[in-house]
Amino acid sequence: MTEKTTAKSRIYRLLDIKPSSRKMILLILPPIYTFWLFAIGKKLLEKQNKPDKTFTFFATMTIACFIFAYVITPILMLVIPNLVVTGDRVLPLLYFIFFFFLGTLGMLTNLTVKYDRLAKPDYHYSLVNSLDYVVRFMTLFYWPFTIWSFQEKVNEYNE
């Protein structure tokens, strides 16, 4: 087994978590959540044989931004007591984080809805069905509240 295959199988373990498992609590942590998003996107792109460079870039930047915001910054605030991370100093960083986070969510929304629609090739989608994109985006955006219901669908993606 090569190093690349081992790394892929490790990231895909997040997709195997059952909604009734205690491991679901881990997905509420923002850095772990971004790895989960990355795993879903990579798995669906792999299943659809689509190029993944753009998604990988956005998802990787989202992971890096969330690790910086939720892990490194609090540690720096403990080490450097006079560090100020509020106001105008942090605003460009927030724009940067949200740009990549919303971009990743947008691409993942498109991927998941299109993948779900492949299961019903004979069904003709109308304007009303375009709300599927809005619902899926909101499901991914409000992850602490909706992750348990969506994890069942994610388990299906990993089969």
N, CA, C and O of each residue as an XYZ file, in Angstrom:
636
protein
N       0.861     -1.182      0.000
C       0.000      0.000      0.000
C       0.897      1.232      0.000
O       1.800      1.348      0.829
N       0.655      2.121     -0.901
C       1.494      3.310     -0.989
C       1.086      4.347      0.039
O       0.037      4.240      0.673
N       1.930      5.345      0.189
C       1.662      6.428      1.147
C       0.404      7.201      0.777
O      -0.379      7.580      1.648
N       0.213      7.435     -0.530
C      -0.944      8.194     -0.989
C      -2.237      7.444     -0.694
O      -3.217      8.049     -0.258
N      -2.253      6.127     -0.928
C      -3.438      5.319     -0.664
C      -3.748      5.284      0.819
O      -4.914      5.342      1.209
N      -2.725      5.190      1.648
C      -2.926      5.174      3.096
C      -3.528      6.479      3.563
O      -4.441      6.480      4.388
N      -3.030      7.595      3.049
C      -3.568      8.898      3.446
C      -5.017      9.042      3.010
O      -5.836      9.591      3.748
N      -5.344      8.551      1.813
C      -6.724      8.633      1.340
C      -7.649      7.818      2.228
O      -8.735      8.278      2.582
N      -7.230      6.617      2.589
C      -8.106      5.775      3.396
C      -8.318      6.370      4.783
O      -9.385      6.195      5.372
N      -7.333      7.058      5.303
C      -7.487      7.693      6.624
C      -8.504      8.826      6.579
O      -9.334      8.950      7.480
N      -8.449      9.644      5.553
C      -9.375     10.775      5.466
C     -10.788     10.272      5.215
O     -11.752     10.898      5.655
N     -10.927      9.154      4.517
C     -12.252      8.617      4.234
C     -12.894      7.951      5.455
O     -14.087      7.647      5.431
N     -12.137      7.726      6.498
C     -12.716      7.176      7.727
C     -13.741      8.127      8.328
O     -14.668      7.690      9.010
N     -13.585      9.413      8.084
C     -14.571     10.384      8.572
C     -15.936     10.167      7.924
O     -16.964     10.512      8.506
N     -15.946      9.603      6.738
C     -17.203      9.368      6.035
C     -17.917      8.117      6.537
O     -19.105      7.930      6.270
N     -17.202      7.263      7.261
C     -17.788      6.021      7.771
C     -18.422      6.164      9.150
O     -19.024      5.215      9.652
N     -18.298      7.322      9.762
C     -18.854      7.512     11.110
C     -20.372      7.395     11.043
O     -21.017      8.054     10.227
N     -20.928      6.565     11.890
C     -22.379      6.390     11.940
C     -23.003      7.511     12.764
O     -22.410      7.959     13.745
N     -24.197      7.972     12.376
C     -24.848      9.068     13.122
C     -25.105      8.755     14.594
O     -25.201      9.671     15.411
N     -25.218      7.486     14.938
C     -25.452      7.126     16.337
C     -24.152      6.984     17.143
O     -24.195      6.753     18.352
N     -23.009      7.120     16.481
C     -21.715      6.954     17.129
C     -21.334      8.189     17.949
O     -21.762      9.308     17.664
N     -20.531      7.950     18.957
C     -20.022      9.068     19.766
C     -18.981      9.883     19.006
O     -18.684     11.015     19.387
N     -18.435      9.332     17.956
C     -17.437     10.038     17.149
C     -18.031     11.233     16.412
O     -17.295     12.101     15.942
N     -19.352     11.282     16.308
C     -20.014     12.405     15.638
C     -19.685     13.730     16.314
O     -19.679     14.774     15.661
N     -19.415     13.698     17.596
C     -19.065     14.916     18.337
C     -17.808     15.548     17.740
O     -17.670     16.772     17.745
N     -16.894     14.730     17.228
C     -15.664     15.261     16.622
C     -15.956     16.156     15.419
O     -15.219     17.105     15.152
N     -17.027     15.852     14.698
C     -17.336     16.624     13.489
C     -17.834     18.019     13.804
O     -17.939     18.851     12.903
N     -18.142     18.293     15.051
C     -18.546     19.644     15.432
C     -17.331     20.564     15.529
O     -17.465     21.781     15.406
N     -16.160     19.998     15.746
C     -14.937     20.799     15.822
C     -14.601     21.337     14.432
O     -14.466     20.555     13.491
N     -14.464     22.649     14.287
C     -14.272     23.237     12.954
C     -13.124     22.659     12.123
O     -13.336     22.403     10.938
N     -11.918     22.436     12.667
C     -10.876     21.866     11.807
C     -11.212     20.456     11.317
O     -10.928     20.120     10.168
N     -11.811     19.632     12.172
C     -12.205     18.276     11.762
C     -13.322     18.348     10.727
O     -13.367     17.548      9.792
N     -14.218     19.306     10.900
C     -15.306     19.499      9.945
C     -14.760     19.811      8.551
O     -15.293     19.320      7.556
N     -13.714     20.614      8.472
C     -13.154     20.946      7.156
C     -12.507     19.719      6.507
O     -12.565     19.557      5.288
N     -11.892     18.857      7.321
C     -11.358     17.607      6.769
C     -12.502     16.725      6.258
O     -12.358     16.050      5.239
N     -13.624     16.731      6.958
C     -14.809     15.972      6.561
C     -15.330     16.481      5.215
O     -15.660     15.686      4.334
N     -15.403     17.809      5.057
C     -15.830     18.398      3.786
C     -14.883     17.979      2.660
O     -15.321     17.623      1.566
N     -13.595     18.028      2.943
C     -12.582     17.641      1.965
C     -12.784     16.181      1.549
O     -12.719     15.861      0.362
N     -13.027     15.302      2.514
C     -13.207     13.880      2.223
C     -14.455     13.638      1.372
O     -14.425     12.824      0.449
N     -15.543     14.335      1.673
C     -16.771     14.174      0.880
C     -16.513     14.590     -0.564
O     -16.851     13.860     -1.496
N     -15.918     15.753     -0.743
C     -15.653     16.249     -2.088
C     -14.730     15.344     -2.885
O     -14.997     15.051     -4.050
N     -13.650     14.903     -2.266
C     -12.700     14.032     -2.965
C     -13.357     12.709     -3.358
O     -13.125     12.191     -4.450
N     -14.178     12.169     -2.458
C     -14.839     10.897     -2.736
C     -15.815     11.041     -3.912
O     -15.836     10.197     -4.808
N     -16.615     12.099     -3.907
C     -17.587     12.287     -4.981
C     -16.904     12.600     -6.314
O     -17.346     12.126     -7.360
N     -15.838     13.389     -6.284
C     -15.101     13.669     -7.524
C     -14.449     12.403     -8.068
O     -14.395     12.184     -9.278
N     -13.960     11.580     -7.159
C     -13.350     10.308     -7.559
C     -14.400      9.385     -8.185
O     -14.128      8.734     -9.194
N     -15.595      9.327     -7.593
C     -16.656      8.478     -8.131
C     -17.147      8.965     -9.484
O     -17.549      8.154    -10.319
N     -17.124     10.263     -9.717
C     -17.621     10.829    -10.965
C     -16.513     11.010    -12.001
O     -16.770     11.485    -13.107
N     -15.286     10.635    -11.650
C     -14.122     10.776    -12.542
C     -13.976     12.199    -13.064
O     -13.756     12.412    -14.257
N     -14.099     13.160    -12.175
C     -13.951     14.572    -12.531
C     -12.629     15.094    -11.985
O     -12.118     14.566    -10.997
N     -12.068     16.130    -12.617
C     -10.835     16.730    -12.082
C     -11.124     17.391    -10.732
O     -12.212     17.915    -10.494
N     -10.128     17.350     -9.868
C     -10.355     17.842     -8.511
C      -9.396     18.940     -8.072
O      -9.307     19.224     -6.878
N      -8.682     19.560     -8.991
C      -7.674     20.546     -8.609
C      -8.276     21.781     -7.949
O      -7.763     22.243     -6.930
N      -9.346     22.319     -8.508
C      -9.956     23.528     -7.937
C     -10.537     23.234     -6.565
O     -10.317     23.981     -5.612
N     -11.286     22.129     -6.474
C     -11.869     21.786     -5.178
C     -10.783     21.517     -4.148
O     -10.884     21.967     -3.006
N      -9.752     20.791     -4.539
C      -8.660     20.481     -3.606
C      -7.996     21.757     -3.113
O      -7.682     21.873     -1.928
N      -7.779     22.709     -3.998
C      -7.162     23.970     -3.589
C      -8.042     24.704     -2.575
O      -7.565     25.116     -1.518
N      -9.326     24.863     -2.901
C     -10.229     25.576     -2.001
C     -10.373     24.847     -0.659
O     -10.330     25.477      0.398
N     -10.542     23.530     -0.703
C     -10.714     22.770      0.529
C      -9.442     22.787      1.384
O      -9.517     22.872      2.609
N      -8.293     22.709      0.744
C      -7.033     22.761      1.485
C      -6.828     24.127      2.130
O      -6.379     24.218      3.273
N      -7.153     25.176      1.405
C      -7.049     26.521      1.984
C      -8.044     26.692      3.138
O      -7.731     27.351      4.130
N      -9.222     26.111      3.017
C     -10.195     26.164      4.105
C      -9.666     25.442      5.332
O      -9.799     25.936      6.452
N      -9.073     24.286      5.130
C      -8.483     23.539      6.253
C      -7.392     24.374      6.917
O      -7.356     24.491      8.142
N      -6.508     24.951      6.115
C      -5.421     25.763      6.668
C      -5.965     26.976      7.430
O      -5.481     27.298      8.515
N      -6.962     27.639      6.865
C      -7.547     28.817      7.528
C      -8.220     28.449      8.837
O      -8.075     29.165      9.829
N      -8.957     27.341      8.858
C      -9.643     26.943     10.078
C      -8.647     26.503     11.151
O      -8.847     26.782     12.333
N      -7.591     25.828     10.749
C      -6.565     25.446     11.729
C      -5.905     26.694     12.292
O      -5.653     26.777     13.494
N      -5.624     27.662     11.434
C      -5.024     28.905     11.909
C      -5.968     29.635     12.861
O      -5.548     30.100     13.921
N      -7.243     29.736     12.484
C      -8.201     30.510     13.280
C      -8.585     29.825     14.580
O      -8.761     30.492     15.600
N      -8.719     28.501     14.561
C      -9.243     27.802     15.729
C      -8.197     27.081     16.566
O      -8.497     26.647     17.678
N      -6.970     26.944     16.053
C      -5.928     26.257     16.820
C      -4.741     27.182     17.081
O      -4.371     27.408     18.233
N      -4.149     27.710     16.029
C      -2.923     28.492     16.170
C      -3.173     29.826     16.866
O      -2.415     30.207     17.758
N      -4.216     30.533     16.474
C      -4.495     31.837     17.081
C      -4.743     31.737     18.584
O      -4.173     32.538     19.325
N      -5.561     30.798     19.083
C      -5.708     30.692     20.542
C      -4.404     30.361     21.267
O      -4.158     30.853     22.368
N      -3.565     29.522     20.640
C      -2.273     29.213     21.263
C      -1.395     30.459     21.308
O      -0.738     30.727     22.314
N      -1.387     31.219     20.212
C      -0.614     32.462     20.201
C      -1.118     33.453     21.243
O      -0.328     34.174     21.852
N      -2.422     33.488     21.447
C      -2.979     34.403     22.444
C      -2.559     34.002     23.858
O      -2.433     34.859     24.733
N      -2.345     32.713     24.082
C      -1.848     32.266     25.389
C      -0.370     32.587     25.565
O       0.064     32.972     26.651
N       0.400     32.428     24.493
C       1.842     32.657     24.547
C       2.171     34.146     24.557
O       3.048     34.585     25.300
N       1.471     34.922     23.734
C       1.706     36.363     23.642
C       0.485     37.067     24.244
O      -0.533     37.224     23.569
N       0.579     37.482     25.482
C      -0.600     38.040     26.165
C      -1.104     39.361     25.566
O      -2.286     39.675     25.711
N      -0.265     40.126     24.912
C      -0.682     41.413     24.357
C      -1.117     41.326     22.896
O      -1.276     42.356     22.240
N      -1.308     40.135     22.388
C      -1.722     39.945     21.008
C      -3.190     40.351     20.849
O      -4.069     39.853     21.552
N      -3.431     41.267     19.908
C      -4.791     41.749     19.669
C      -5.297     41.153     18.354
O      -4.701     41.367     17.298
N      -6.393     40.412     18.426
C      -6.957     39.795     17.223
C      -8.419     40.225     17.051
O      -9.295     39.398     16.799
N      -8.659     41.505     17.190
C     -10.007     42.038     17.018
C      -9.959     43.263     16.115
O      -8.892     43.798     15.815
N     -11.124     43.684     15.697
C     -11.234     44.932     14.943
C     -10.700     44.857     13.543
O     -10.811     43.834     12.868
N     -10.114     45.964     13.110
C      -9.655     46.103     11.728
C      -8.490     45.175     11.390
O      -8.256     44.885     10.217
N      -7.766     44.714     12.387
C      -6.624     43.843     12.126
C      -7.056     42.464     11.644
O      -6.361     41.834     10.847
N      -8.176     42.007     12.117
C      -8.598     40.646     11.800
C      -9.586     40.591     10.632
O      -9.854     39.508     10.113
N     -10.124     41.715     10.216
C     -11.130     41.745      9.162
C     -10.635     41.158      7.831
O     -11.360     40.364      7.232
N      -9.440     41.508      7.342
C      -8.972     40.868      6.099
C      -8.827     39.355      6.237
O      -9.093     38.613      5.291
N      -8.411     38.905      7.401
C      -8.284     37.462      7.633
C      -9.654     36.786      7.577
O      -9.786     35.692      7.027
N     -10.663     37.429      8.141
C     -12.014     36.869      8.098
C     -12.546     36.795      6.674
O     -13.183     35.810      6.299
N     -12.291     37.826      5.881
C     -12.705     37.791      4.475
C     -12.035     36.637      3.742
O     -12.673     35.937      2.957
N     -10.760     36.446      4.000
C      -9.981     35.364      3.393
C     -10.569     34.007      3.782
O     -10.777     33.146      2.927
N     -10.834     33.826      5.071
C     -11.388     32.565      5.567
C     -12.758     32.298      4.949
O     -13.014     31.199      4.457
N     -13.630     33.291      4.973
C     -14.978     33.084      4.445
C     -14.992     32.891      2.936
O     -15.845     32.165      2.426
N     -14.083     33.512      2.212
C     -14.001     33.308      0.771
C     -13.757     31.837      0.459
O     -14.465     31.248     -0.358
N     -12.763     31.245      1.103
C     -12.449     29.846      0.835
C     -13.499     28.906      1.418
O     -13.832     27.893      0.804
N     -14.019     29.233      2.594
C     -15.037     28.377      3.217
C     -16.312     28.352      2.373
O     -16.846     27.279      2.092
N     -16.799     29.513      1.971
C     -18.019     29.562      1.157
C     -17.787     28.987     -0.236
O     -18.696     28.391     -0.815
N     -16.593     29.156     -0.777
C     -16.260     28.539     -2.057
C     -16.280     27.024     -1.979
O     -16.803     26.353     -2.869
N     -15.701     26.485     -0.902
C     -15.708     25.037     -0.697
C     -17.135     24.533     -0.539
O     -17.509     23.520     -1.132
N     -17.937     25.239      0.262
C     -19.327     24.828      0.455
C     -20.112     24.898     -0.851
O     -20.926     24.018     -1.129
N     -19.879     25.924     -1.647
C     -20.573     26.046     -2.930
C     -20.247     24.903     -3.866
O     -21.144     24.324     -4.479
N     -18.958     24.568     -3.983
C     -18.567     23.460     -4.850
C     -19.109     22.135     -4.336
O     -19.552     21.292     -5.116
N     -19.072     21.956     -3.029
C     -19.565     20.713     -2.435
C     -21.083     20.594     -2.572
O     -21.605     19.498     -2.774
N     -21.785     21.712     -2.463
C     -23.232     21.715     -2.678
C     -23.543     21.253     -4.093
O     -24.400     20.395     -4.304
N     -22.845     21.824     -5.050
C     -23.047     21.443     -6.447
C     -22.737     19.963     -6.664
O     -23.495     19.263     -7.335
N     -21.643     19.491     -6.108
C     -21.257     18.087     -6.261
C     -22.285     17.136     -5.668
O     -22.676     16.163     -6.313
N     -22.725     17.409     -4.449
C     -23.634     16.482     -3.766
C     -25.009     16.454     -4.422
O     -25.596     15.384     -4.580
N     -25.527     17.615     -4.803
C     -26.853     17.640     -5.440
C     -26.797     16.945     -6.796
O     -27.691     16.168     -7.131
N     -25.761     17.215     -7.574
C     -25.652     16.555     -8.877
C     -25.461     15.045     -8.724
O     -25.995     14.272     -9.519
N     -24.713     14.626     -7.719
C     -24.517     13.192     -7.488
C     -25.834     12.531     -7.090
O     -26.143     11.433     -7.554
N     -26.611     13.194     -6.234
C     -27.912     12.652     -5.841
C     -28.865     12.585     -7.035
O     -29.693     11.677     -7.119
N     -28.752     13.523     -7.938
C     -29.633     13.537     -9.114
C     -29.241     12.479    -10.137
O     -30.068     12.090    -10.962
N     -28.007     12.011    -10.101
C     -27.605     10.930    -11.003
C     -28.360      9.640    -10.701
O     -28.496      8.780    -11.571
N     -28.848      9.504     -9.478
C     -29.588      8.306     -9.090
C     -30.966      8.261     -9.764
O     -31.558      7.188     -9.886
N     -31.478      9.417    -10.201
C     -32.785      9.489    -10.859
C     -32.620     10.101    -12.259
O     -32.997     11.254    -12.470
N     -32.071      9.357    -13.201
C     -31.814      9.943    -14.527
C     -33.085     10.256    -15.321
O     -33.057     11.118    -16.199
N     -34.185      9.580    -15.033
C     -35.416      9.796    -15.793
C     -36.254     10.947    -15.255
O     -37.201     11.379    -15.912
N     -35.926     11.442    -14.088
C     -36.703     12.517    -13.490
C     -36.288     13.851    -14.099
O     -35.096     14.131    -14.227
N     -37.264     14.676    -14.475
C     -36.974     15.985    -15.056
C     -37.107     17.042    -13.973
O     -38.195     17.273    -13.447
N     -35.993     17.680    -13.646
C     -35.966     18.664    -12.571
C     -36.472     20.010    -13.072
O     -36.155     20.434    -14.183
N     -37.258     20.669    -12.241
C     -37.842     21.958    -12.604
C     -37.258     23.065    -11.727
O     -36.317     22.841    -10.965
N     -37.825     24.247    -11.847
C     -37.364     25.392    -11.074
C     -37.535     25.153     -9.570
O     -36.707     25.592     -8.771
N     -38.587     24.473     -9.197
C     -38.828     24.181     -7.782
C     -37.714     23.303     -7.228
O     -37.324     23.455     -6.071
N     -37.203     22.392     -8.038
C     -36.141     21.504     -7.589
C     -34.798     22.207     -7.435
O     -33.867     21.630     -6.873
N     -34.681     23.431     -7.918
C     -33.434     24.164     -7.736
C     -33.246     24.566     -6.277
O     -32.148     24.949     -5.875
N     -34.308     24.481     -5.489
C     -34.175     24.734     -4.051
C     -33.339     23.655     -3.362
O     -32.902     23.839     -2.226
N     -33.116     22.537     -4.041
C     -32.240     21.494     -3.498
C     -30.858     22.061     -3.202
O     -30.222     21.696     -2.213
N     -30.403     22.957     -4.074
C     -29.089     23.568     -3.884
C     -29.064     24.452     -2.632
O     -28.097     24.434     -1.871
N     -30.120     25.213     -2.430
C     -30.194     26.102     -1.262
C     -30.269     25.281      0.018
O     -29.595     25.589      1.001
N     -31.084     24.244      0.006
C     -31.228     23.390      1.194
C     -29.911     22.705      1.518
O     -29.516     22.646      2.682
N     -29.227     22.189      0.508
C     -27.960     21.493      0.759
C     -26.892     22.466      1.252
O     -26.108     22.127      2.138
N     -26.857     23.677      0.682
C     -25.890     24.678      1.136
C     -26.134     25.029      2.605
O     -25.190     25.115      3.391
N     -27.383     25.229      2.968
C     -27.709     25.557      4.360
C     -27.394     24.389      5.292
O     -26.979     24.591      6.434
N     -27.591     23.181      4.804
C     -27.253     21.996      5.599
C     -25.757     21.971      5.905
O     -25.356     21.683      7.032
N     -24.940     22.270      4.907
C     -23.496     22.274      5.115
C     -23.034     23.486      5.916
O     -22.092     23.383      6.702
N     -23.682     24.627      5.728
C     -23.275     25.851      6.419
C     -23.587     25.792      7.911
O     -22.784     26.234      8.733
N     -24.739     25.254      8.258
C     -25.134     25.160      9.668
C     -24.832     23.768     10.214
O     -25.706     23.115     10.784
N     -23.603     23.323     10.040
C     -23.234     21.961     10.349
C     -23.468     21.535     11.790
O     -23.821     20.371     11.985
N     -23.306     22.368     12.828
C     -23.520     21.823     14.171
C     -24.958     21.331     14.398
O     -25.203     20.477     15.251
N     -25.888     21.871     13.635
C     -27.292     21.514     13.824
C     -27.758     20.424     12.856
O     -28.711     19.704     13.153
N     -27.110     20.299     11.725
C     -27.612     19.406     10.681
C     -26.696     18.234     10.362
O     -27.031     17.410      9.511
N     -25.569     18.144     11.012
C     -24.587     17.137     10.623
C     -25.081     15.708     10.882
O     -24.719     14.789     10.147
N     -25.892     15.516     11.905
C     -26.377     14.174     12.209
C     -27.315     13.668     11.116
O     -27.259     12.495     10.748
N     -28.163     14.530     10.601
C     -29.087     14.097      9.550
C     -28.365     13.889      8.220
O     -28.752     13.016      7.443
N     -27.340     14.664      7.949
C     -26.632     14.554      6.674
C     -25.616     13.417      6.672
O     -25.238     12.941      5.602
N     -25.172     12.976      7.829
C     -24.153     11.930      7.900
C     -24.658     10.613      7.313
O     -23.859      9.843      6.781
N     -25.941     10.337      7.392
C     -26.483      9.121      6.779
C     -26.257      9.147      5.263
O     -25.887      8.136      4.666
N     -26.483     10.306      4.652
C     -26.259     10.467      3.214
C     -24.767     10.314      2.902
O     -24.400      9.723      1.886
N     -23.920     10.841      3.767
C     -22.466     10.739      3.574
C     -22.023      9.280      3.639
O     -21.147      8.864      2.880
N     -22.627      8.494      4.548
C     -22.311      7.077      4.622
C     -22.648      6.384      3.298
O     -21.939      5.463      2.893
N     -23.708      6.808      2.626
C     -24.071      6.254      1.322
C     -23.034      6.642      0.267
O     -22.712      5.833     -0.603
N     -22.510      7.860      0.331
C     -21.505      8.290     -0.640
C     -20.247      7.437     -0.559
O     -19.579      7.213     -1.569
N     -19.922      6.963      0.638
C     -18.675      6.232      0.838
C     -18.795      4.758      0.498
O     -17.800      4.038      0.566
N     -19.965      4.291      0.140
C     -20.128      2.857     -0.190
C     -19.586      2.555     -1.555
O     -19.635      1.408     -1.999
